[in-house]
């Protein structure tokens, strides 16, 4: 049964309108290329493009895993000497700097006797052993002046080989063909958006120069690749949609600056450069920071060798986008993830406020007879209220000051009752609805003008957790 009251109750008005960016998946039908009965389907869309290149020791070739944007790119990789591309998939969604990053990675591979290069979005990491001291110097030089615009070299950890291993054969290696593929790789269509990629000054610079060359004939022992530090820690936090606060350790200066860019130009003064990060630290941190930026409150932390992200999104759309950023990571099995979206009642409040901002419930002059257009609009409101079945809804009627105050109070109640009746017809339970009349007692504008009177004649919807 519907409730109504004749005393002038002060309704709880919605104080603000929050726009909810509902992420609706639009499924487009794209005709496939067909030849007879053979249909070629479009490539799958991938949110996070990545590719790893393993340079096998003793010139055993190259092993690739990840994604490429088209068949031509895959064929070029497959044509490299000793290349294994069984782990590569063609997919859509490559970022604008991906091609430039791939060309840079292949060029760097020419200088490795063994190692691993990873390209994730526009971020490149390189670890391994150079073929010779000259190759080590070449990589350092590439990091200074050879990084393409829009590409970030976040990690360069390469050691020189022992003098006895730096033979001409090793220097020749199995990767010379990589340069040809790099030259043929398509150029980046454009640089990444400023919100995602650092400016040219943020593009990676070199790691520290290698140790001085030993005297002729002396054996040069390569530095040991840094072991994972079990106490390595990193943290990023955000409160009430404010600036992200960064603290802890990062492996390189370019990574530190890039983290600041991804975190919305957050200050990096709380970060320090330290060795001992896991190989996937940078890619995981970038994905986690991008997810954190979708949350109004939250914390991203790396501690004890594991990642954790917890927080709350202010809208369902933001929550979906945060989860999509994490889903794009190669492996979140070791992650602790606790994400929450807005409560159903909060979703309703936002969408009801949005509805009220775009719709006016109109009646015939001096009566509670609603216009057909307004009755149709209430169907949309009923659909919104289905999302919060436990919420209470106050339907508040207001009038101007023309005429008798008691008559205005009765008219406001009758109009509120008319609105609740339509909502019940559209499936909203009457036990949730309270029709309340305020008459002329709560004006929001002056009743001395026609425009002010029009503003005061209104229906207000208030979504509450419980009836008050």
Secondary structure, 3 states (H helix, E strand, C coil): CCEEECCCCCCCCCCCCCCCCCCCCCCCCCCCEEECCEEECCCCECCCCEEEEEECCCCCCEEEEEEECCHHHHHHHHCCCCEEEEEEEECECCCCCHHHHHHHHHHHHCCEEEEEEEEECCEEEEEEEECCHHHHHHHHHHHHHCCCCCCEEEEEEEECCCHHHCCHHHHHCCCCHHHHHHHHCCCCCCCCCCCCCCCHHHCCCCCCCCCCCCCCCCCCCCCCCCCCCCCCCEEEEECCCCCCEEEEEECCHHHHHHHHHHCCCCCCCCEEECCCCCCCHHHHHHHHHHHHCCCCEEEEEEECCEEEEEEECCCHHHHHHHHHHHHCCCCCCCCEEEEECCCHHHHHHHHHHHHHHHCCCCECCCCCCECHHHHHHHHHHHHHHHHHCCCEEEEEEECCCCCCHHHHHHHHHHHHHHHHHHHHHCCCCHHHEEEEECCCCCCCCCCCCHHHHHHHCEEEEEEECCCC
